[in-house]
Amino acid sequence: MSLACTGGAQPLLSHPDARREAEEFLTQFTVLYPNAVVFRTALRGAAAYQLSWFDAHLWAYAEHYGLDEIVSEDFEDGRFYGSVRARNPFLTTKP
């Protein structure tokens, strides 16, 4: 998060502001830590759904911790991966 906000020609935040925002996230959200089950689930997801290693981990966390939905442009919109539904926030719905 910090690199995405402070890099590039026109950074969105200064480094101190990005660190402060990251610290705020830690107070607002639960941190989900890796474990052997999540790792094995990611291995399974990469093979079963042909996901990249990063996407397999994202899905594995959602699957393991019981999250209903992944919001990402990198998954097929509306598809269920195990018990987790993917939603692309950049697609517009038809009237």
Beta strands, then each sheet from edge to edge (+ up, - down):
strand 1: 69-71
strand 2: 80-81
strand 3: 84-87
sheet 1: 1+ 3+ 2-
end
